[in-house]
Amino acid sequence: MKTRASFKNELAALQRAWTEGDPAQALARANQMLEQWPDNPHLLVLWASLVQMQDEPQPHSLKDVLRALKRATELAPESPEVWIELGHYYSAVADDARQAKKCFARAITSSMRLLREAVLGQIETTTELDERQQARKLLAFAYILTQNETLERSSKNSTDRESPRAGDSLDELLAKIRITELS
């Protein structure tokens, strides 16, 4: 039965086999799991890693690994993990630095987006808790994160953005970050 609990149990057994030094058993479990969950990006990445770790000849080729990693990026295009793994494949296996660079750039962009969202959430909670000093530090960090993305876009369309100042209120800083984020 395809339940979340059964997936977690199977995944735990697979990871035990892997950490106990039995990559062949881990791969066998991954193959079984893929029959039930063929479109799970985390499982596809795990399977691709396991195939590459095998010492014995395998029915799976490196082209199969590449297909699995590409499928994972299609299923979870905003996941940094899938792009990192595909980047490592291109770098170490395919010896294609240009493709690897593109994959790592996608991973960085996704990671920055996730980090920015977490920081903005933390800003809201620290502000609600009236921890203004901590909120101000987080706002400065969030601004740096948004500026990094803005710099990448600014080469395409240059616009001046007002930078935060020491005297800005928390609301003014947050507004500047959100405006930068939306542009």
C-alpha positions in Angstrom: 0.0 0.0 0.0 1.3 3.5 -0.9 1.1 5.3 2.3 3.4 8.0 3.8 4.1 5.7 6.8 5.1 2.8 4.5 7.4 5.1 2.5 9.1 6.3 5.7 9.5 2.7 6.9 11.0 1.6 3.6 13.2 4.6 3.4 14.5 3.9 7.0 15.3 0.3 6.0 17.1 1.5 2.9 19.1 4.0 4.8 20.0 1.4 7.4 21.3 -0.9 4.7 23.3 2.0 3.2 24.9 3.1 6.5 25.7 -0.5 7.5 27.8 -0.8 4.4 25.5 -2.8 2.2 25.0 -0.6 -0.9 23.7 -3.6 -2.9 20.9 -4.2 -0.4 20.2 -0.5 -0.3 19.9 -0.4 -4.1 17.6 -3.5 -4.1 15.4 -1.7 -1.6 15.5 1.5 -3.7 14.5 -0.5 -6.8 11.5 -2.0 -4.9 10.5 1.4 -3.7 10.7 3.0 -7.1 8.1 0.4 -8.3 5.6 1.9 -5.8 6.8 5.6 -5.8 8.3 6.2 -9.3 7.8 9.9 -9.1 9.4 10.7 -5.8 12.3 13.1 -6.5 14.1 12.3 -3.2 14.0 8.6 -4.0 15.2 9.1 -7.6 18.2 11.1 -6.3 18.9 8.4 -3.7 18.6 5.6 -6.3 21.0 7.5 -8.6 23.6 7.8 -5.8 23.3 4.1 -4.9 23.8 3.0 -8.6 27.0 5.0 -8.7 28.3 3.5 -5.5 28.0 -0.1 -6.7 31.2 -2.2 -7.1 29.5 -5.0 -8.9 28.4 -4.7 -12.6 24.8 -3.3 -12.7 22.0 -3.5 -15.2 21.7 0.2 -14.7 23.9 2.5 -16.7 25.2 6.0 -16.0 22.6 7.1 -18.6 19.9 5.7 -16.4 21.4 7.7 -13.5 21.3 10.9 -15.6 17.7 10.2 -16.6 16.7 9.7 -13.0 18.4 12.9 -11.9 16.8 14.9 -14.8 13.4 13.4 -13.9 13.9 14.5 -10.3 14.6 18.1 -11.5 11.3 18.0 -13.5 9.4 16.7 -10.5 10.9 19.1 -8.0 12.4 22.1 -9.9 12.6 24.3 -6.8 14.5 21.7 -4.7 18.1 22.6 -4.3 19.0 18.9 -3.6 18.1 17.7 -7.0 20.0 20.4 -8.7 23.1 19.8 -6.5 23.1 16.1 -7.3 22.7 16.7 -11.0 25.5 19.2 -10.8 27.7 16.7 -9.2 26.8 14.2 -11.9 27.8 16.6 -14.6 31.0 17.6 -12.8 32.3 14.2 -11.7 30.8 11.7 -14.2 30.0 13.6 -17.4 33.0 16.0 -17.0 30.8 18.8 -18.2 31.7 21.9 -16.2 29.2 24.2 -18.1 26.2 22.0 -17.3 27.4 21.5 -13.7 27.7 25.3 -13.3 24.1 25.7 -14.5 22.8 23.1 -12.1 24.7 24.6 -9.1 23.4 28.0 -10.0 19.8 26.7 -9.9 20.6 25.1 -6.5 21.9 28.3 -5.2 18.9 30.3 -6.4 16.5 27.8 -4.8 18.5 27.8 -1.6 18.6 31.5 -1.4 14.8 31.7 -1.9 14.2 29.2 0.8 16.6 30.9 3.2 15.0 34.3 2.5 11.5 32.9 3.2 12.8 31.4 6.5 14.4 34.7 7.5 11.3 36.7 6.7 9.3 34.3 8.8 11.7 34.7 11.6 11.5 38.5 11.3 7.7 38.3 11.7 7.9 36.2 14.8 10.7 38.2 16.4 8.8 41.4 15.7 5.6 39.8 17.2 7.7 38.9 20.3 8.9 42.5 20.4 12.6 41.4 19.9 13.4 44.5 17.9 17.2 44.2 18.0 17.1 40.6 16.7 14.4 41.6 14.1 16.7 44.4 12.9 19.6 42.0 12.4 17.5 39.6 10.5 16.1 42.4 8.3 19.7 43.4 7.4 20.4 39.7 6.6 17.2 39.5 4.5 18.1 42.6 2.6 21.5 41.2 1.8 19.8 38.0 0.4 17.5 40.0 -1.7 20.3 42.3 -3.0 22.2 39.2 -4.1 19.2 38.2 -6.3 18.7 41.8 -7.4 22.3 42.1 -8.5 21.8 39.1 -10.9 18.7 40.7 -12.4 20.1 44.3 -12.5 22.4 43.5 -15.4 19.3 42.9 -17.4 17.3 45.9 -16.2 19.1 48.5 -14.2 16.9 50.4 -11.6 18.0 52.2 -8.5 16.7 50.8 -5.3 16.6 52.6 -2.0 18.9 51.0 0.5 18.0 50.5 4.1 19.4 53.0 6.6 20.2 52.8 10.3 17.3 55.1 11.1 14.7 53.2 9.2 11.8 51.7 11.2 11.2 47.9 11.1 8.2 48.5 8.9 10.2 50.7 6.5 13.0 48.1 6.3 10.5 45.2 5.7 8.8 47.3 3.0 12.1 47.9 1.2 12.9 44.2 1.3 9.5 43.1 0.0 9.7 45.7 -2.8 13.2 44.4 -3.7 11.8 40.9 -3.6 8.9 41.6 -5.9 10.9 43.6 -8.5 
